[in-house]
């Protein structure tokens, strides 16, 4: 407590003196009490002296401690008082600014709108075009309505609506072009079912669009053209006795044919399949006679897979286990012939 304020210096000195007196006088009185306690007839006096010594020491220490606590409390109170004065001074300085702000806040929304009219209008125009370019049509239309309602610019709002409609139409046209190009690609690849699904989806979205409305007719025409192309290839394969090519063409042609058309081709198709079976039988016999067991086994698997109900397939099945062993396969091994596709 050496840093006690000047105004409390006397009290501080007094508390120090009391502490010194207690620390100096207390032991002396305590010693005297102990001495009297050794005397035969001074027991009561010894007790009083010892009690007085203890009270003196305890009282001096308490007085010094209490003064220290009070001194710290006073210092804290002084600091709080100083802070309060600083706050009061700050409030006094900002009072004119607060009063000005309060006066400005009393201006009506209409007056402020007039004051910042040009700035808000430019910001609104920029926001409208940003929403247009992002494709947010509803947001752009809402902002156009706002520029008409708040600022009264009907002609400008109408111009913006036309610009919005044109941009939206152009965007839709681009999407339609992309979708139509994808559908045409599917038709070029002869993926008719997938193309039909895409056409139905476009019709649900843009049924009134001219190009979209024409897609079903285009699909029918292109599919019919492919059908006629396959029929011509089928006839050419028959004329050239191209059996394998004819079967590949017939497999692709089958989904295009109606029941009546399929029946009309039934005889020629039967001849082709008979020729195919005969060719496989000849290949099988030659491979067996020349001990080409793997070729024989492969041809036999083809016969069983393509003509499972034929008599030749039954005969081959009876010899299949022996062919497996001769071809180097384990007993009961499964041999699978991978299908070959012939480009039409």
C-alpha positions as CSV (number, residue, x, y, z in Angstrom):
1,X,0.0,0.0,0.0
2,X,2.9,2.3,-0.6
3,X,1.1,3.9,-3.5
4,X,-1.8,5.2,-1.3
5,X,-3.2,8.6,-2.4
6,X,-2.0,11.7,-0.5
7,X,-5.5,12.3,0.9
8,X,-5.3,8.9,2.6
9,X,-1.7,9.2,3.8
10,X,-2.6,10.0,7.4
11,X,-5.0,7.0,7.7
12,X,-2.4,4.8,6.1
13,X,0.3,5.9,8.6
14,X,-2.1,5.4,11.5
15,X,-2.9,1.8,10.4
16,X,0.8,1.1,10.0
17,X,1.4,2.5,13.5
18,X,-1.3,0.3,14.9
19,X,0.2,-2.7,13.2
20,X,3.7,-1.9,14.6
21,X,2.3,-1.3,18.0
22,X,0.4,-4.6,17.9
23,X,3.5,-6.5,16.6
24,X,5.8,-4.9,19.2
25,X,3.5,-4.6,22.2
26,X,1.7,-7.8,21.7
27,X,4.8,-10.1,22.3
28,X,5.8,-8.0,25.3
29,X,2.4,-8.4,27.0
30,X,2.4,-12.0,26.0
31,X,5.8,-12.5,27.7
32,X,4.6,-10.7,30.8
33,X,1.5,-12.9,31.0
34,X,3.6,-16.0,30.7
35,X,5.8,-14.8,33.5
36,X,2.8,-14.0,35.7
37,X,1.5,-17.4,35.1
38,X,4.5,-18.9,36.7
39,X,3.8,-16.9,40.0
40,X,1.7,-18.7,42.6
41,X,-0.9,-15.9,43.3
42,X,-1.0,-14.2,39.8
43,X,-3.0,-16.7,37.7
44,X,-5.9,-14.3,37.1
45,X,-3.7,-11.4,36.2
46,X,-1.7,-13.6,33.8
47,X,-4.9,-14.6,31.9
48,X,-5.9,-11.0,31.5
49,X,-2.5,-10.0,30.3
50,X,-2.3,-12.9,27.7
51,X,-5.8,-12.1,26.5
52,X,-4.9,-8.4,26.1
53,X,-1.7,-9.3,24.1
54,X,-3.7,-11.5,21.8
55,X,-6.4,-8.9,21.3
56,X,-3.7,-6.3,20.6
57,X,-2.0,-8.3,17.9
58,X,-5.3,-9.5,16.3
59,X,-6.8,-6.0,16.4
60,X,-3.7,-4.4,14.9
61,X,-3.7,-6.9,12.0
62,X,-7.4,-6.5,11.3
63,X,-7.1,-2.7,11.4
64,X,-4.3,-2.8,8.8
65,X,-6.1,-5.4,6.6
66,X,-9.5,-3.5,6.7
67,X,-7.8,-0.3,5.8
68,X,-6.2,-2.0,2.8
69,X,-9.5,-3.3,1.6
70,X,-11.1,0.1,1.9
71,X,-8.2,1.7,0.1
72,X,-8.6,-0.7,-2.9
73,X,-12.4,-0.2,-2.9
74,X,-11.9,3.6,-3.0
75,X,-9.5,3.2,-5.9
76,X,-12.0,1.1,-7.9
77,X,-14.7,3.6,-7.2
78,X,-12.5,6.4,-8.4
79,X,-11.7,4.6,-11.6
80,X,-15.4,3.9,-12.2
81,X,-16.2,7.5,-11.6
82,X,-13.5,8.5,-14.1
83,X,-14.8,6.1,-16.8
84,X,-18.3,7.5,-16.2
85,X,-17.0,11.0,-16.8
86,X,-15.3,9.9,-20.0
87,X,-18.6,8.3,-21.2
88,X,-20.5,11.4,-20.4
89,X,-18.0,13.5,-22.3
90,X,-18.3,11.1,-25.3
91,X,-22.1,11.3,-25.3
92,X,-21.9,15.0,-25.1
93,X,-19.7,15.1,-28.2
94,X,-21.9,12.8,-30.3
95,X,-25.1,14.3,-29.2
96,X,-25.2,16.7,-32.2
97,X,-24.6,13.8,-34.6
98,X,-27.4,11.8,-33.0
99,X,-29.8,14.7,-33.2
100,X,-28.9,15.1,-37.0
101,X,-29.5,11.4,-37.6
102,X,-32.9,11.6,-35.8
103,X,-33.9,14.6,-37.9
104,X,-32.9,12.8,-41.1
105,X,-34.8,9.6,-40.0
106,X,-38.0,11.7,-39.9
107,X,-37.9,12.3,-43.7
108,X,-40.6,10.2,-45.3
109,X,-39.9,7.3,-47.6
110,X,-41.3,9.2,-50.5
111,X,-38.8,12.0,-50.1
112,X,-35.9,9.6,-49.8
113,X,-37.2,7.8,-52.9
114,X,-37.2,11.0,-54.8
115,X,-33.7,11.9,-53.6
116,X,-32.2,8.5,-54.7
117,X,-34.6,8.0,-57.7
118,X,-32.0,7.9,-60.4
119,X,-29.6,5.7,-58.5
120,X,-32.3,3.2,-57.7
121,X,-33.6,3.2,-61.3
122,X,-30.2,2.5,-62.7
123,X,-29.6,-0.3,-60.2
124,X,-33.0,-1.8,-61.1
125,X,-32.2,-1.7,-64.8
126,X,-28.9,-3.5,-64.2
127,X,-30.6,-6.1,-62.1
128,X,-33.2,-6.8,-64.7
129,X,-30.6,-7.5,-67.4
130,X,-28.6,-9.7,-65.1
131,X,-31.6,-11.8,-64.4
132,X,-32.4,-11.9,-68.2
133,X,-28.9,-13.2,-69.0
134,X,-29.1,-15.8,-66.2
135,X,-32.4,-17.1,-67.6
136,X,-34.3,-16.1,-64.4
137,X,-37.5,-15.1,-66.3
138,X,-39.8,-14.7,-63.4
139,X,-37.4,-12.6,-61.4
140,X,-36.8,-10.4,-64.4
141,X,-40.5,-9.9,-65.1
142,X,-41.0,-9.0,-61.4
143,X,-38.4,-6.3,-61.6
144,X,-39.9,-4.9,-64.8
145,X,-43.2,-4.6,-63.1
146,X,-41.4,-2.8,-60.2
147,X,-39.8,-0.2,-62.6
148,X,-43.3,0.5,-64.0
149,X,-45.0,0.6,-60.6
150,X,-42.5,2.6,-58.6
151,X,-41.1,5.0,-61.2
152,X,-44.0,5.1,-63.7
153,X,-41.9,4.2,-66.8
154,X,-44.5,2.3,-68.7
155,X,-42.9,2.7,-72.1
156,X,-39.5,1.5,-70.8
157,X,-41.2,-1.4,-69.0
158,X,-42.9,-2.4,-72.2
159,X,-39.6,-2.3,-74.1
160,X,-38.0,-4.4,-71.4
161,X,-40.8,-7.0,-71.7
162,X,-40.3,-7.3,-75.4
163,X,-36.6,-7.7,-74.9
164,X,-37.3,-10.4,-72.3
165,X,-39.7,-12.2,-74.6
166,X,-37.1,-12.1,-77.4
167,X,-34.3,-13.4,-75.3
168,X,-36.5,-16.1,-73.8
169,X,-37.6,-17.2,-77.3
170,X,-34.0,-17.3,-78.5
171,X,-33.0,-19.4,-75.5
172,X,-35.9,-21.8,-76.1
173,X,-35.0,-22.0,-79.7
174,X,-31.4,-23.0,-78.8
175,X,-32.7,-25.7,-76.5
176,X,-35.0,-27.0,-79.2
177,X,-32.2,-27.0,-81.8
178,X,-30.0,-29.1,-79.4
179,X,-32.9,-31.5,-78.7
180,X,-33.7,-31.9,-82.4
181,X,-30.1,-32.5,-83.3
182,X,-29.9,-35.2,-80.6
183,X,-33.1,-36.9,-81.9
184,X,-31.7,-36.9,-85.5
185,X,-28.5,-38.5,-84.2
186,X,-30.5,-41.2,-82.6
187,X,-32.4,-41.8,-85.8
188,X,-29.1,-41.9,-87.8
189,X,-28.0,-44.6,-85.4
190,X,-31.3,-46.4,-85.9
191,X,-32.2,-46.2,-82.2
192,X,-35.9,-45.7,-82.9
193,X,-37.4,-46.4,-79.5
194,X,-35.1,-44.0,-77.8
195,X,-35.7,-41.4,-80.5
196,X,-39.5,-41.9,-80.0
197,X,-39.2,-41.3,-76.2
198,X,-37.3,-38.1,-76.8
199,X,-39.9,-36.9,-79.4
200,X,-42.7,-37.5,-76.9
201,X,-40.9,-35.5,-74.3
202,X,-40.4,-32.6,-76.7
203,X,-44.1,-32.7,-77.7
204,X,-45.1,-32.4,-74.0
205,X,-42.9,-29.3,-73.6
206,X,-43.2,-27.5,-76.9
207,X,-46.2,-29.0,-78.7
208,X,-46.9,-25.8,-80.6
209,X,-43.4,-25.3,-82.0
210,X,-43.3,-26.0,-85.7
211,X,-40.1,-28.1,-85.7
212,X,-41.2,-30.1,-82.7
213,X,-44.7,-30.8,-84.2
214,X,-43.0,-32.1,-87.4
215,X,-40.8,-34.7,-85.5
216,X,-43.3,-37.6,-85.5
217,X,-43.7,-37.4,-89.3
218,X,-39.9,-37.2,-89.6
219,X,-39.5,-40.3,-87.4
220,X,-42.0,-42.3,-89.4
221,X,-40.4,-41.3,-92.7
222,X,-36.8,-42.0,-91.6
223,X,-37.9,-45.4,-90.1
224,X,-39.6,-46.3,-93.3
225,X,-36.6,-45.3,-95.3
226,X,-34.4,-47.6,-93.2
227,X,-36.9,-50.4,-93.5
228,X,-36.9,-50.1,-97.4
229,X,-33.1,-50.0,-97.3
230,X,-33.0,-53.3,-95.3
231,X,-35.5,-54.9,-97.6
232,X,-33.3,-54.0,-100.6
233,X,-30.2,-55.4,-98.8
234,X,-32.2,-58.5,-98.1
235,X,-33.0,-59.0,-101.7
236,X,-29.5,-58.4,-102.8
237,X,-28.2,-60.9,-100.2
238,X,-30.7,-63.5,-101.6
239,X,-29.5,-62.9,-105.1
240,X,-25.9,-63.3,-104.1
241,X,-26.7,-66.2,-101.8
242,X,-24.9,-64.3,-99.0
243,X,-26.3,-66.5,-96.2
244,X,-24.5,-65.0,-93.2
245,X,-25.1,-61.5,-94.4
246,X,-28.7,-62.3,-95.1
247,X,-29.3,-63.6,-91.6
248,X,-27.8,-60.5,-90.0
249,X,-30.0,-58.3,-92.2
250,X,-33.1,-60.3,-91.3
251,X,-32.3,-60.0,-87.6
252,X,-32.2,-56.2,-87.9
253,X,-35.2,-56.1,-90.2
254,X,-37.5,-58.1,-88.0
255,X,-38.6,-55.1,-85.7
256,X,-39.6,-53.1,-88.7
257,X,-42.0,-55.7,-90.1
258,X,-45.7,-56.0,-89.5
259,X,-47.2,-59.5,-89.2
260,X,-48.3,-59.6,-92.8
261,X,-44.9,-58.4,-94.0
262,X,-43.1,-61.0,-91.9
263,X,-45.4,-63.7,-93.4
264,X,-44.5,-62.5,-96.9
265,X,-40.8,-63.0,-96.2
266,X,-41.3,-66.3,-94.3
267,X,-40.6,-68.6,-97.3
268,X,-37.4,-66.8,-98.4
269,X,-36.2,-66.6,-94.7
270,X,-36.8,-70.3,-94.3
271,X,-34.7,-71.0,-97.4
272,X,-31.9,-68.8,-96.0
273,X,-32.0,-70.6,-92.6
274,X,-32.0,-74.0,-94.3
275,X,-29.0,-72.9,-96.3
276,X,-27.3,-71.6,-93.1
277,X,-27.9,-74.9,-91.3
278,X,-26.6,-76.9,-94.3
279,X,-23.5,-74.7,-94.5
280,X,-22.9,-75.3,-90.7
281,X,-23.4,-79.0,-91.2
282,X,-20.8,-79.1,-94.0
283,X,-18.4,-77.1,-91.9
284,X,-18.9,-79.4,-88.9
285,X,-18.4,-82.6,-91.0
286,X,-15.2,-81.2,-92.6
287,X,-13.8,-80.2,-89.3
288,X,-14.4,-83.6,-87.8
289,X,-13.0,-85.4,-90.7
290,X,-9.9,-83.3,-90.6
291,X,-9.5,-83.7,-86.8
292,X,-9.9,-80.0,-86.3
293,X,-11.7,-80.6,-83.0
294,X,-11.9,-77.0,-81.8
295,X,-13.3,-75.8,-85.1
296,X,-15.8,-78.7,-85.0
297,X,-16.7,-77.9,-81.4
298,X,-17.3,-74.2,-82.2
299,X,-19.4,-75.1,-85.2
300,X,-21.4,-77.6,-83.2
301,X,-22.2,-75.0,-80.6
302,X,-23.4,-72.6,-83.4
303,X,-25.7,-75.4,-84.7
304,X,-27.2,-76.0,-81.2
305,X,-27.6,-72.3,-80.4
306,X,-29.1,-71.2,-83.8
307,X,-31.2,-74.3,-84.6
308,X,-31.9,-76.1,-81.3
309,X,-34.9,-77.9,-82.6
310,X,-33.3,-79.4,-85.7
311,X,-32.3,-83.0,-86.1
312,X,-28.7,-81.9,-86.8
313,X,-28.6,-80.1,-83.4
314,X,-29.7,-83.3,-81.7
315,X,-27.0,-85.3,-83.4
316,X,-24.4,-82.8,-82.5
317,X,-25.5,-82.8,-78.9
318,X,-24.9,-86.5,-78.7
319,X,-21.3,-86.0,-79.8
320,X,-20.6,-82.8,-77.8
321,X,-18.9,-84.4,-74.8
322,X,-16.5,-86.4,-77.0
323,X,-15.8,-83.2,-79.0
324,X,-15.0,-81.4,-75.7
325,X,-12.5,-84.0,-74.7
326,X,-10.8,-84.1,-78.1
327,X,-10.6,-80.3,-78.2
328,X,-8.7,-80.4,-74.9
329,X,-11.5,-79.3,-72.6
330,X,-12.3,-80.9,-69.3
331,X,-15.3,-83.2,-69.0
332,X,-18.6,-81.4,-68.6
333,X,-16.9,-78.1,-69.4
334,X,-19.3,-75.5,-70.8
335,X,-18.3,-74.1,-74.2
336,X,-19.9,-70.8,-75.3
337,X,-19.9,-69.5,-78.8
338,X,-19.7,-65.7,-78.9
339,X,-22.1,-64.3,-81.5
340,X,-20.5,-62.5,-84.5
341,X,-22.3,-59.5,-86.0
342,X,-22.0,-58.8,-89.7
343,X,-22.2,-55.2,-90.7
344,X,-25.1,-54.5,-93.1
